[in-house]
Amino acid sequence: VLSAHALEHAAQAPLDLIDYFGFGPIFPTATKVCSIEETGLPILAQFCSLTTKPVVAIGGITAQTAQTVFEHGAKSLAVISALAQADDLEAEIQKFDL
């Protein structure tokens, strides 16, 4: 895996050495305090179009935004905050049944 948060990371990546990209944060997230601003859905879509490798979207993704993230090219999601903050973990997981 290669973590990426900018379009140029797709072109600079050693594709023969990685299986997939982790890309984000897509939305604001409280899980990780960092100076990287959210990329947003348009940049996610552009990034996905620049690589043949699968892209796992990360950062602030909820059950309400998951489908839109897939529609913008992500092949998978990394979901931490939505699950970690859930009062009913099983019910929250079921919301992601896309």
N, C-alpha and C positions, 0 to 999 in steps of 0.2 A: 504494500500500500504506500501511496505517496500523498501526503496532505498538501492541499493547494487552496489558495484563496484569491488567486489572480489569474487572468486569462493567459498571461505569458508562461505560467507554470505548465500548461498543456504542451507548449512547443519545446520547453526546456527539459521535459521529463525523459528519463532514460526508459522508454517504453518496453524495451526488452527485459528490463529488470523488475517491472511492477505488474501486478495483476489488476489493480484498480486504483482509482483516485478517491480520496476522502475530500470533499469540497465544501467550503463554507467559512464562516457561518452564513447560512442563508438568511436567517432572521436574527434579531437581537436575542441573546441568550444570557442567562444568569449563571449557567453552569461553569463557564470558563471566563475568568476575567483576563482580558487581553486588549491590546490596542488595535486589533483588527476590526474594522467596521464590517457590518453585514454586507454580503454581496448582493442579495436580492435575487429575485427569480429571473429577470432578464439576463443577468451575468451568468447565472447557472445554465440557462439555455445556451448561451454563447459558448461557455466552457464545454458543455456536452457535445456541441457540434464540432469542436476542435480536436476531439480525440476518439479513437476507436475503443478505448478502454472503458469499462463500466465506471460510473460515477455514483458514489455513495454521498448523498447530501447530509449535512450535519448543521445543527445550530438553530435552536428555537422552533423546531418543527413540532406541530401538534396534530391531533387527529383531524382537526378542521382544515389544516393546510397541506396535509400529506398528499392528497390526490393532485393538487395543483403542482406540488413539487415533482411528482411523477410526470405530469403533463409537460413540464419544462425540461425533461430529459434524464432525470435521475433514475438509476436502475434499482436503487435501494435507499433506505433511510437509516440514519443513526439517531435514535430518539432517547434522550436522557432526561431532560427536565420534565417533560410531560409525564413520564412514568415515575420519576423520583418524587414528584410533588403530588401524585394522585392519592386521594383518600382511599379509593378502592382500586388497587392495582389491576386486578383481573378485569374489572369493568373498563378501565382505561385501555388495556391491551385490546379488548374486543372492539373498541372504537376504531382501531387501526386495521380491522379486517376489510381490506380494500378488495 
